[in-house]
Amino acid sequence: MSKFHSVIIAPSITEKNTNMRADENKYVFEVKREATKTDVKNAVESIFNVSVEAVNTMIVKGKKKRVGRSVGYAGNWKKAIVKLADGQTIEKFGEV
C-alpha cells in the first residue's frame, strides 16, 4: 500500500455529501488525524488522477455511546472536504 492510501481512510457517503458531490463537485473523505491539507490534496490527486482546487479539513467530535449502564464516547475523527476542478469527477468514489 502506498503512503497516499494510508492518508485516506474511507469515503463519507451520506445524503448531504451526495448532494454536495452533485451540486458543488465536492467530495468528502475520512482521513488520518495527522494528515495536513497538502497531504490530502496529494493523496486525492495521485489516487484518482484529478486536479484538486481546495481542501477543507475539520475534526468531528465523537458522539456519546451507551451500552447498558456503561457510557462512553466514540473517538474523534478528521473529515476532509475536497473541491475538484471544473469538469473533473471521481468515477468509483465508494471504492477507495
Gaussian input, Z-matrix of N, CA and C with variables (Angstrom, degrees):
# hf/3-21g

backbone

0 1
 N
 C     1     B1
 C     2     B2     1     A1
 N     3     B3     2     A2     1     D1
 C     4     B4     3     A3     2     D2
 C     5     B5     4     A4     3     D3
 N     6     B6     5     A5     4     D4
 C     7     B7     6     A6     5     D5
 C     8     B8     7     A7     6     D6
 N     9     B9     8     A8     7     D7
 C    10    B10     9     A9     8     D8
 C    11    B11    10    A10     9     D9
 N    12    B12    11    A11    10    D10
 C    13    B13    12    A12    11    D11
 C    14    B14    13    A13    12    D12
 N    15    B15    14    A14    13    D13
 C    16    B16    15    A15    14    D14
 C    17    B17    16    A16    15    D15
 N    18    B18    17    A17    16    D16
 C    19    B19    18    A18    17    D17
 C    20    B20    19    A19    18    D18
 N    21    B21    20    A20    19    D19
 C    22    B22    21    A21    20    D20
 C    23    B23    22    A22    21    D21
 N    24    B24    23    A23    22    D22
 C    25    B25    24    A24    23    D23
 C    26    B26    25    A25    24    D24
 N    27    B27    26    A26    25    D25
 C    28    B28    27    A27    26    D26
 C    29    B29    28    A28    27    D27
 N    30    B30    29    A29    28    D28
 C    31    B31    30    A30    29    D29
 C    32    B32    31    A31    30    D30
 N    33    B33    32    A32    31    D31
 C    34    B34    33    A33    32    D32
 C    35    B35    34    A34    33    D33
 N    36    B36    35    A35    34    D34
 C    37    B37    36    A36    35    D35
 C    38    B38    37    A37    36    D36
 N    39    B39    38    A38    37    D37
 C    40    B40    39    A39    38    D38
 C    41    B41    40    A40    39    D39
 N    42    B42    41    A41    40    D40
 C    43    B43    42    A42    41    D41
 C    44    B44    43    A43    42    D42
 N    45    B45    44    A44    43    D43
 C    46    B46    45    A45    44    D44
 C    47    B47    46    A46    45    D45
 N    48    B48    47    A47    46    D46
 C    49    B49    48    A48    47    D47
 C    50    B50    49    A49    48    D48
 N    51    B51    50    A50    49    D49
 C    52    B52    51    A51    50    D50
 C    53    B53    52    A52    51    D51
 N    54    B54    53    A53    52    D52
 C    55    B55    54    A54    53    D53
 C    56    B56    55    A55    54    D54
 N    57    B57    56    A56    55    D55
 C    58    B58    57    A57    56    D56
 C    59    B59    58    A58    57    D57
 N    60    B60    59    A59    58    D58
 C    61    B61    60    A60    59    D59
 C    62    B62    61    A61    60    D60
 N    63    B63    62    A62    61    D61
 C    64    B64    63    A63    62    D62
 C    65    B65    64    A64    63    D63
 N    66    B66    65    A65    64    D64
 C    67    B67    66    A66    65    D65
 C    68    B68    67    A67    66    D66
 N    69    B69    68    A68    67    D67
 C    70    B70    69    A69    68    D68
 C    71    B71    70    A70    69    D69
 N    72    B72    71    A71    70    D70
 C    73    B73    72    A72    71    D71
 C    74    B74    73    A73    72    D72
 N    75    B75    74    A74    73    D73
 C    76    B76    75    A75    74    D74
 C    77    B77    76    A76    75    D75
 N    78    B78    77    A77    76    D76
 C    79    B79    78    A78    77    D77
 C    80    B80    79    A79    78    D78
 N    81    B81    80    A80    79    D79
 C    82    B82    81    A81    80    D80
 C    83    B83    82    A82    81    D81
 N    84    B84    83    A83    82    D82
 C    85    B85    84    A84    83    D83
 C    86    B86    85    A85    84    D84
 N    87    B87    86    A86    85    D85
 C    88    B88    87    A87    86    D86
 C    89    B89    88    A88    87    D87
 N    90    B90    89    A89    88    D88
 C    91    B91    90    A90    89    D89
 C    92    B92    91    A91    90    D90
 N    93    B93    92    A92    91    D91
 C    94    B94    93    A93    92    D92
 C    95    B95    94    A94    93    D93
 N    96    B96    95    A95    94    D94
 C    97    B97    96    A96    95    D95
 C    98    B98    97    A97    96    D96
 N    99    B99    98    A98    97    D97
 C   100   B100    99    A99    98    D98
 C   101   B101   100   A100    99    D99
 N   102   B102   101   A101   100   D100
 C   103   B103   102   A102   101   D101
 C   104   B104   103   A103   102   D102
 N   105   B105   104   A104   103   D103
 C   106   B106   105   A105   104   D104
 C   107   B107   106   A106   105   D105
 N   108   B108   107   A107   106   D106
 C   109   B109   108   A108   107   D107
 C   110   B110   109   A109   108   D108
 N   111   B111   110   A110   109   D109
 C   112   B112   111   A111   110   D110
 C   113   B113   112   A112   111   D111
 N   114   B114   113   A113   112   D112
 C   115   B115   114   A114   113   D113
 C   116   B116   115   A115   114   D114
 N   117   B117   116   A116   115   D115
 C   118   B118   117   A117   116   D116
 C   119   B119   118   A118   117   D117
 N   120   B120   119   A119   118   D118
 C   121   B121   120   A120   119   D119
 C   122   B122   121   A121   120   D120
 N   123   B123   122   A122   121   D121
 C   124   B124   123   A123   122   D122
 C   125   B125   124   A124   123   D123
 N   126   B126   125   A125   124   D124
 C   127   B127   126   A126   125   D125
 C   128   B128   127   A127   126   D126
 N   129   B129   128   A128   127   D127
 C   130   B130   129   A129   128   D128
 C   131   B131   130   A130   129   D129
 N   132   B132   131   A131   130   D130
 C   133   B133   132   A132   131   D131
 C   134   B134   133   A133   132   D132
 N   135   B135   134   A134   133   D133
 C   136   B136   135   A135   134   D134
 C   137   B137   136   A136   135   D135
 N   138   B138   137   A137   136   D136
 C   139   B139   138   A138   137   D137
 C   140   B140   139   A139   138   D138
 N   141   B141   140   A140   139   D139
 C   142   B142   141   A141   140   D140
 C   143   B143   142   A142   141   D141
 N   144   B144   143   A143   142   D142
 C   145   B145   144   A144   143   D143
 C   146   B146   145   A145   144   D144
 N   147   B147   146   A146   145   D145
 C   148   B148   147   A147   146   D146
 C   149   B149   148   A148   147   D147
 N   150   B150   149   A149   148   D148
 C   151   B151   150   A150   149   D149
 C   152   B152   151   A151   150   D150
 N   153   B153   152   A152   151   D151
 C   154   B154   153   A153   152   D152
 C   155   B155   154   A154   153   D153
 N   156   B156   155   A155   154   D154
 C   157   B157   156   A156   155   D155
 C   158   B158   157   A157   156   D156
 N   159   B159   158   A158   157   D157
 C   160   B160   159   A159   158   D158
 C   161   B161   160   A160   159   D159
 N   162   B162   161   A161   160   D160
 C   163   B163   162   A162   161   D161
 C   164   B164   163   A163   162   D162
 N   165   B165   164   A164   163   D163
 C   166   B166   165   A165   164   D164
 C   167   B167   166   A166   165   D165
 N   168   B168   167   A167   166   D166
 C   169   B169   168   A168   167   D167
 C   170   B170   169   A169   168   D168
 N   171   B171   170   A170   169   D169
 C   172   B172   171   A171   170   D170
 C   173   B173   172   A172   171   D171
 N   174   B174   173   A173   172   D172
 C   175   B175   174   A174   173   D173
 C   176   B176   175   A175   174   D174
 N   177   B177   176   A176   175   D175
 C   178   B178   177   A177   176   D176
 C   179   B179   178   A178   177   D177
 N   180   B180   179   A179   178   D178
 C   181   B181   180   A180   179   D179
 C   182   B182   181   A181   180   D180
 N   183   B183   182   A182   181   D181
 C   184   B184   183   A183   182   D182
 C   185   B185   184   A184   183   D183
 N   186   B186   185   A185   184   D184
 C   187   B187   186   A186   185   D185
 C   188   B188   187   A187   186   D186
 N   189   B189   188   A188   187   D187
 C   190   B190   189   A189   188   D188
 C   191   B191   190   A190   189   D189
 N   192   B192   191   A191   190   D190
 C   193   B193   192   A192   191   D191
 C   194   B194   193   A193   192   D192
 N   195   B195   194   A194   193   D193
 C   196   B196   195   A195   194   D194
 C   197   B197   196   A196   195   D195
 N   198   B198   197   A197   196   D196
 C   199   B199   198   A198   197   D197
 C   200   B200   199   A199   198   D198
 N   201   B201   200   A200   199   D199
 C   202   B202   201   A201   200   D200
 C   203   B203   202   A202   201   D201
 N   204   B204   203   A203   202   D202
 C   205   B205   204   A204   203   D203
 C   206   B206   205   A205   204   D204
 N   207   B207   206   A206   205   D205
 C   208   B208   207   A207   206   D206
 C   209   B209   208   A208   207   D207
 N   210   B210   209   A209   208   D208
 C   211   B211   210   A210   209   D209
 C   212   B212   211   A211   210   D210
 N   213   B213   212   A212   211   D211
 C   214   B214   213   A213   212   D212
 C   215   B215   214   A214   213   D213
 N   216   B216   215   A215   214   D214
 C   217   B217   216   A216   215   D215
 C   218   B218   217   A217   216   D216
 N   219   B219   218   A218   217   D217
 C   220   B220   219   A219   218   D218
 C   221   B221   220   A220   219   D219
 N   222   B222   221   A221   220   D220
 C   223   B223   222   A222   221   D221
 C   224   B224   223   A223   222   D222
 N   225   B225   224   A224   223   D223
 C   226   B226   225   A225   224   D224
 C   227   B227   226   A226   225   D225
 N   228   B228   227   A227   226   D226
 C   229   B229   228   A228   227   D227
 C   230   B230   229   A229   228   D228
 N   231   B231   230   A230   229   D229
 C   232   B232   231   A231   230   D230
 C   233   B233   232   A232   231   D231
 N   234   B234   233   A233   232   D232
 C   235   B235   234   A234   233   D233
 C   236   B236   235   A235   234   D234
 N   237   B237   236   A236   235   D235
 C   238   B238   237   A237   236   D236
 C   239   B239   238   A238   237   D237
 N   240   B240   239   A239   238   D238
 C   241   B241   240   A240   239   D239
 C   242   B242   241   A241   240   D240
 N   243   B243   242   A242   241   D241
 C   244   B244   243   A243   242   D242
 C   245   B245   244   A244   243   D243
 N   246   B246   245   A245   244   D244
 C   247   B247   246   A246   245   D245
 C   248   B248   247   A247   246   D246
 N   249   B249   248   A248   247   D247
 C   250   B250   249   A249   248   D248
 C   251   B251   250   A250   249   D249
 N   252   B252   251   A251   250   D250
 C   253   B253   252   A252   251   D251
 C   254   B254   253   A253   252   D252
 N   255   B255   254   A254   253   D253
 C   256   B256   255   A255   254   D254
 C   257   B257   256   A256   255   D255
 N   258   B258   257   A257   256   D256
 C   259   B259   258   A258   257   D257
 C   260   B260   259   A259   258   D258
 N   261   B261   260   A260   259   D259
 C   262   B262   261   A261   260   D260
 C   263   B263   262   A262   261   D261
 N   264   B264   263   A263   262   D262
 C   265   B265   264   A264   263   D263
 C   266   B266   265   A265   264   D264
 N   267   B267   266   A266   265   D265
 C   268   B268   267   A267   266   D266
 C   269   B269   268   A268   267   D267
 N   270   B270   269   A269   268   D268
 C   271   B271   270   A270   269   D269
 C   272   B272   271   A271   270   D270
 N   273   B273   272   A272   271   D271
 C   274   B274   273   A273   272   D272
 C   275   B275   274   A274   273   D273
 N   276   B276   275   A275   274   D274
 C   277   B277   276   A276   275   D275
 C   278   B278   277   A277   276   D276
 N   279   B279   278   A278   277   D277
 C   280   B280   279   A279   278   D278
 C   281   B281   280   A280   279   D279
 N   282   B282   281   A281   280   D280
 C   283   B283   282   A282   281   D281
 C   284   B284   283   A283   282   D282
 N   285   B285   284   A284   283   D283
 C   286   B286   285   A285   284   D284
 C   287   B287   286   A286   285   D285

   B1=1.4435
   B2=1.5337
   B3=1.3321
   B4=1.4594
   B5=1.5127
   B6=1.3328
   B7=1.4566
   B8=1.5271
   B9=1.3412
   B10=1.4601
   B11=1.5201
   B12=1.3289
   B13=1.4583
   B14=1.5224
   B15=1.3203
   B16=1.4598
   B17=1.5245
   B18=1.3272
   B19=1.4683
   B20=1.5182
   B21=1.3202
   B22=1.4618
   B23=1.5188
   B24=1.3343
   B25=1.4592
   B26=1.5240
   B27=1.3424
   B28=1.4699
   B29=1.5133
   B30=1.3323
   B31=1.4645
   B32=1.5214
   B33=1.3000
   B34=1.4575
   B35=1.5216
   B36=1.3246
   B37=1.4564
   B38=1.5237
   B39=1.3279
   B40=1.4581
   B41=1.5279
   B42=1.3119
   B43=1.4647
   B44=1.5274
   B45=1.3230
   B46=1.4637
   B47=1.5303
   B48=1.3231
   B49=1.4620
   B50=1.5287
   B51=1.3267
   B52=1.4573
   B53=1.5238
   B54=1.3335
   B55=1.4623
   B56=1.5197
   B57=1.3322
   B58=1.4671
   B59=1.5240
   B60=1.3216
   B61=1.4675
   B62=1.5239
   B63=1.3245
   B64=1.4638
   B65=1.5272
   B66=1.3330
   B67=1.4602
   B68=1.5252
   B69=1.3360
   B70=1.4642
   B71=1.5264
   B72=1.3395
   B73=1.4635
   B74=1.5310
   B75=1.3536
   B76=1.4624
   B77=1.5189
   B78=1.3292
   B79=1.4551
   B80=1.5226
   B81=1.3368
   B82=1.4595
   B83=1.5284
   B84=1.3373
   B85=1.4565
   B86=1.5164
   B87=1.3293
   B88=1.4564
   B89=1.5251
   B90=1.3321
   B91=1.4638
   B92=1.5246
   B93=1.3241
   B94=1.4560
   B95=1.5172
   B96=1.3219
   B97=1.4715
   B98=1.5229
   B99=1.3220
   B100=1.4633
   B101=1.5220
   B102=1.3206
   B103=1.4667
   B104=1.5231
   B105=1.3259
   B106=1.4576
   B107=1.5256
   B108=1.3288
   B109=1.4675
   B110=1.5245
   B111=1.3145
   B112=1.4619
   B113=1.5261
   B114=1.3388
   B115=1.4656
   B116=1.5292
   B117=1.3383
   B118=1.4645
   B119=1.5215
   B120=1.3274
   B121=1.4655
   B122=1.5235
   B123=1.3155
   B124=1.4687
   B125=1.5290
   B126=1.3342
   B127=1.4625
   B128=1.5277
   B129=1.3290
   B130=1.4680
   B131=1.5268
   B132=1.3293
   B133=1.4654
   B134=1.5197
   B135=1.3293
   B136=1.4630
   B137=1.5267
   B138=1.3337
   B139=1.4641
   B140=1.5220
   B141=1.3393
   B142=1.4654
   B143=1.5305
   B144=1.3228
   B145=1.4676
   B146=1.5224
   B147=1.3206
   B148=1.4663
   B149=1.5249
   B150=1.3322
   B151=1.4614
   B152=1.5230
   B153=1.3262
   B154=1.4577
   B155=1.5215
   B156=1.3386
   B157=1.4660
   B158=1.5115
   B159=1.3315
   B160=1.4603
   B161=1.5217
   B162=1.3339
   B163=1.4622
   B164=1.5250
   B165=1.3218
   B166=1.4569
   B167=1.5178
   B168=1.3312
   B169=1.4560
   B170=1.5141
   B171=1.3320
   B172=1.4577
   B173=1.5185
   B174=1.3334
   B175=1.4559
   B176=1.5222
   B177=1.3280
   B178=1.4543
   B179=1.5266
   B180=1.3164
   B181=1.4610
   B182=1.5229
   B183=1.3336
   B184=1.4532
   B185=1.5146
   B186=1.3182
   B187=1.4608
   B188=1.5225
   B189=1.3273
   B190=1.4547
   B191=1.5227
   B192=1.3123
   B193=1.4592
   B194=1.5208
   B195=1.3207
   B196=1.4501
   B197=1.5202
   B198=1.3311
   B199=1.4591
   B200=1.5223
   B201=1.3123
   B202=1.4633
   B203=1.5200
   B204=1.3384
   B205=1.4576
   B206=1.5241
   B207=1.3084
   B208=1.4629
   B209=1.5242
   B210=1.3194
   B211=1.4551
   B212=1.5187
   B213=1.3149
   B214=1.4570
   B215=1.5094
   B216=1.3155
   B217=1.4569
   B218=1.5151
   B219=1.3266
   B220=1.4577
   B221=1.5237
   B222=1.2878
   B223=1.4488
   B224=1.5197
   B225=1.3275
   B226=1.4550
   B227=1.5231
   B228=1.3365
   B229=1.4674
   B230=1.5169
   B231=1.3225
   B232=1.4562
   B233=1.5211
   B234=1.3326
   B235=1.4584
   B236=1.5189
   B237=1.3334
   B238=1.4622
   B239=1.5256
   B240=1.3417
   B241=1.4579
   B242=1.5230
   B243=1.3248
   B244=1.4640
   B245=1.5195
   B246=1.3322
   B247=1.4710
   B248=1.5168
   B249=1.3396
   B250=1.4614
   B251=1.5224
   B252=1.3144
   B253=1.4584
   B254=1.5239
   B255=1.3178
   B256=1.4639
   B257=1.5292
   B258=1.3356
   B259=1.4536
   B260=1.5122
   B261=1.3206
   B262=1.4589
   B263=1.5253
   B264=1.3270
   B265=1.4610
   B266=1.5221
   B267=1.3069
   B268=1.4637
   B269=1.5197
   B270=1.3161
   B271=1.4678
   B272=1.5228
   B273=1.3304
   B274=1.4594
   B275=1.5296
   B276=1.3418
   B277=1.4605
   B278=1.5262
   B279=1.3039
   B280=1.4514
   B281=1.5131
   B282=1.3188
   B283=1.4706
   B284=1.5151
   B285=1.3353
   B286=1.4733
   B287=1.4965
   A1=107.76
   A2=116.01
   A3=119.92
   A4=110.51
   A5=115.97
   A6=119.90
   A7=111.32
   A8=117.47
   A9=120.35
   A10=111.56
   A11=117.29
   A12=120.26
   A13=111.37
   A14=118.40
   A15=119.72
   A16=111.95
   A17=119.33
   A18=122.28
   A19=109.86
   A20=117.74
   A21=122.43
   A22=108.77
   A23=116.24
   A24=120.88
   A25=110.70
   A26=116.95
   A27=120.39
   A28=109.81
   A29=117.02
   A30=119.04
   A31=109.61
   A32=116.96
   A33=121.74
   A34=107.47
   A35=115.99
   A36=120.89
   A37=108.34
   A38=115.24
   A39=122.15
   A40=107.49
   A41=115.76
   A42=118.98
   A43=110.76
   A44=116.69
   A45=120.51
   A46=110.71
   A47=117.35
   A48=120.74
   A49=111.47
   A50=117.62
   A51=120.66
   A52=110.67
   A53=117.22
   A54=120.50
   A55=111.42
   A56=117.75
   A57=121.30
   A58=110.62
   A59=115.48
   A60=120.02
   A61=110.44
   A62=117.73
   A63=121.25
   A64=112.07
   A65=118.06
   A66=121.63
   A67=113.67
   A68=117.14
   A69=120.76
   A70=114.01
   A71=118.18
   A72=123.14
   A73=111.34
   A74=115.93
   A75=122.63
   A76=109.25
   A77=115.47
   A78=122.55
   A79=108.31
   A80=116.89
   A81=121.83
   A82=108.90
   A83=115.65
   A84=122.72
   A85=110.09
   A86=115.92
   A87=121.02
   A88=105.91
   A89=116.64
   A90=121.13
   A91=109.54
   A92=115.78
   A93=121.12
   A94=110.64
   A95=116.55
   A96=120.59
   A97=111.64
   A98=118.07
   A99=122.35
   A100=112.95
   A101=118.07
   A102=121.91
   A103=111.20
   A104=115.89
   A105=121.24
   A106=108.99
   A107=116.20
   A108=120.01
   A109=110.64
   A110=117.16
   A111=121.40
   A112=110.92
   A113=116.64
   A114=120.12
   A115=111.30
   A116=115.95
   A117=120.09
   A118=110.15
   A119=117.32
   A120=121.27
   A121=110.95
   A122=117.23
   A123=121.00
   A124=111.16
   A125=117.27
   A126=120.71
   A127=111.23
   A128=117.75
   A129=120.79
   A130=110.37
   A131=117.48
   A132=120.18
   A133=111.97
   A134=117.89
   A135=119.35
   A136=112.51
   A137=118.38
   A138=120.66
   A139=111.16
   A140=117.32
   A141=121.11
   A142=114.11
   A143=119.04
   A144=123.65
   A145=112.27
   A146=116.75
   A147=124.06
   A148=107.92
   A149=116.66
   A150=120.03
   A151=108.77
   A152=115.32
   A153=123.07
   A154=109.11
   A155=116.58
   A156=121.07
   A157=112.15
   A158=118.22
   A159=121.16
   A160=110.36
   A161=114.71
   A162=121.70
   A163=107.72
   A164=116.28
   A165=122.26
   A166=108.03
   A167=117.34
   A168=121.13
   A169=109.89
   A170=115.39
   A171=120.84
   A172=109.37
   A173=115.21
   A174=121.54
   A175=107.42
   A176=116.33
   A177=121.82
   A178=107.35
   A179=116.12
   A180=121.27
   A181=110.59
   A182=116.80
   A183=121.73
   A184=111.69
   A185=116.24
   A186=121.51
   A187=110.87
   A188=115.54
   A189=121.15
   A190=108.69
   A191=116.70
   A192=122.75
   A193=108.99
   A194=115.62
   A195=119.82
   A196=109.12
   A197=116.09
   A198=122.47
   A199=106.07
   A200=115.82
   A201=119.84
   A202=109.88
   A203=117.11
   A204=120.56
   A205=112.21
   A206=116.84
   A207=120.77
   A208=110.25
   A209=116.29
   A210=121.92
   A211=107.75
   A212=116.23
   A213=121.19
   A214=109.36
   A215=115.14
   A216=120.98
   A217=109.79
   A218=116.13
   A219=120.97
   A220=107.66
   A221=118.04
   A222=121.20
   A223=113.35
   A224=116.85
   A225=121.73
   A226=108.78
   A227=117.05
   A228=120.68
   A229=109.26
   A230=115.20
   A231=121.18
   A232=109.84
   A233=115.28
   A234=122.05
   A235=108.30
   A236=116.17
   A237=121.67
   A238=108.87
   A239=115.56
   A240=121.66
   A241=106.96
   A242=116.44
   A243=122.51
   A244=108.99
   A245=117.01
   A246=122.02
   A247=108.12
   A248=115.26
   A249=120.71
   A250=110.12
   A251=115.72
   A252=121.67
   A253=109.43
   A254=115.97
   A255=120.71
   A256=110.46
   A257=115.58
   A258=121.41
   A259=114.16
   A260=119.22
   A261=122.58
   A262=108.97
   A263=116.44
   A264=121.64
   A265=109.13
   A266=115.39
   A267=122.21
   A268=105.60
   A269=116.80
   A270=121.28
   A271=112.21
   A272=117.49
   A273=121.30
   A274=108.42
   A275=116.10
   A276=120.82
   A277=112.59
   A278=119.39
   A279=121.78
   A280=114.68
   A281=118.48
   A282=122.48
   A283=110.84
   A284=116.31
   A285=120.30
   A286=109.41
   D1=136.06
   D2=-178.56
   D3=-78.71
   D4=167.69
   D5=179.73
   D6=-66.96
   D7=-24.98
   D8=178.58
   D9=-71.24
   D10=-35.34
   D11=178.68
   D12=-69.55
   D13=-22.44
   D14=179.19
   D15=-81.74
   D16=-14.29
   D17=178.19
   D18=-77.49
   D19=-46.38
   D20=-178.19
   D21=-90.39
   D22=122.07
   D23=-179.68
   D24=-86.05
   D25=-51.26
   D26=-177.24
   D27=-163.04
   D28=154.73
   D29=171.22
   D30=-76.46
   D31=151.61
   D32=177.05
   D33=-104.93
   D34=113.67
   D35=-175.94
   D36=-115.72
   D37=100.81
   D38=175.37
   D39=-130.11
   D40=173.94
   D41=-179.92
   D42=-64.69
   D43=-42.34
   D44=179.65
   D45=-64.88
   D46=-42.06
   D47=179.67
   D48=-67.61
   D49=-33.87
   D50=177.04
   D51=-65.85
   D52=-39.43
   D53=176.25
   D54=-65.75
   D55=-39.11
   D56=176.52
   D57=-62.09
   D58=-39.53
   D59=-179.64
   D60=-65.17
   D61=-40.84
   D62=-177.42
   D63=-76.11
   D64=-41.97
   D65=-172.84
   D66=-87.34
   D67=-41.56
   D68=-170.51
   D69=-114.25
   D70=-1.17
   D71=-178.26
   D72=60.04
   D73=41.50
   D74=177.93
   D75=-114.92
   D76=137.70
   D77=-179.00
   D78=-118.80
   D79=143.81
   D80=-175.81
   D81=-116.18
   D82=132.49
   D83=-179.82
   D84=-129.60
   D85=149.40
   D86=166.32
   D87=-90.39
   D88=126.51
   D89=-176.16
   D90=-124.25
   D91=169.16
   D92=177.26
   D93=-63.70
   D94=148.68
   D95=-179.27
   D96=-63.44
   D97=-29.93
   D98=-176.98
   D99=-83.59
   D100=-8.63
   D101=-174.24
   D102=-71.54
   D103=137.14
   D104=176.23
   D105=-95.72
   D106=172.42
   D107=178.43
   D108=-62.24
   D109=-37.90
   D110=178.71
   D111=-64.98
   D112=-41.31
   D113=177.34
   D114=-60.71
   D115=-43.86
   D116=-179.13
   D117=-65.44
   D118=-43.13
   D119=179.55
   D120=-60.43
   D121=-48.29
   D122=-179.62
   D123=-63.14
   D124=-39.26
   D125=-179.27
   D126=-66.10
   D127=-46.30
   D128=-179.13
   D129=-65.50
   D130=-42.03
   D131=179.95
   D132=-64.24
   D133=-39.42
   D134=-177.31
   D135=-79.05
   D136=-35.89
   D137=-177.52
   D138=-74.43
   D139=-44.46
   D140=-172.27
   D141=-103.71
   D142=-2.36
   D143=179.84
   D144=55.13
   D145=52.44
   D146=178.06
   D147=-130.03
   D148=166.19
   D149=175.04
   D150=-106.40
   D151=132.00
   D152=-175.64
   D153=-99.68
   D154=131.02
   D155=176.48
   D156=-88.79
   D157=-43.77
   D158=-175.97
   D159=-149.76
   D160=153.16
   D161=176.19
   D162=-133.52
   D163=127.10
   D164=173.03
   D165=-116.13
   D166=134.99
   D167=179.96
   D168=-123.83
   D169=154.66
   D170=176.80
   D171=-156.19
   D172=153.68
   D173=174.92
   D174=-94.67
   D175=125.61
   D176=178.42
   D177=-98.57
   D178=123.09
   D179=-178.24
   D180=-71.45
   D181=141.98
   D182=179.16
   D183=-70.19
   D184=143.99
   D185=-179.26
   D186=-84.39
   D187=157.66
   D188=176.14
   D189=-72.31
   D190=130.89
   D191=178.81
   D192=-121.60
   D193=149.23
   D194=-177.53
   D195=-137.55
   D196=133.38
   D197=174.49
   D198=-129.57
   D199=104.54
   D200=-176.61
   D201=65.83
   D202=-124.94
   D203=178.81
   D204=-88.83
   D205=-13.42
   D206=-177.19
   D207=-80.23
   D208=134.37
   D209=178.77
   D210=-121.42
   D211=135.27
   D212=178.05
   D213=-150.00
   D214=-171.18
   D215=-179.72
   D216=-128.22
   D217=141.98
   D218=170.99
   D219=-71.40
   D220=157.39
   D221=-177.25
   D222=-71.21
   D223=151.56
   D224=173.36
   D225=-70.78
   D226=152.44
   D227=178.94
   D228=-144.88
   D229=162.60
   D230=-176.62
   D231=-107.45
   D232=134.88
   D233=-179.48
   D234=-116.72
   D235=139.40
   D236=177.60
   D237=-123.25
   D238=128.86
   D239=175.44
   D240=-105.54
   D241=119.40
   D242=-173.22
   D243=-111.87
   D244=123.07
   D245=176.21
   D246=-98.93
   D247=125.04
   D248=179.93
   D249=-92.41
   D250=161.20
   D251=176.88
   D252=-66.93
   D253=157.53
   D254=-178.96
   D255=-59.61
   D256=137.29
   D257=179.15
   D258=85.14
   D259=-5.24
   D260=-178.95
   D261=-100.24
   D262=140.83
   D263=175.63
   D264=-140.50
   D265=162.48
   D266=172.53
   D267=-106.17
   D268=112.24
   D269=-173.64
   D270=-68.12
   D271=-54.27
   D272=-176.73
   D273=-102.74
   D274=71.85
   D275=-172.77
   D276=-67.96
   D277=-37.72
   D278=-177.87
   D279=-77.37
   D280=-0.58
   D281=-175.82
   D282=-115.60
   D283=70.54
   D284=-179.86
   D285=-82.08

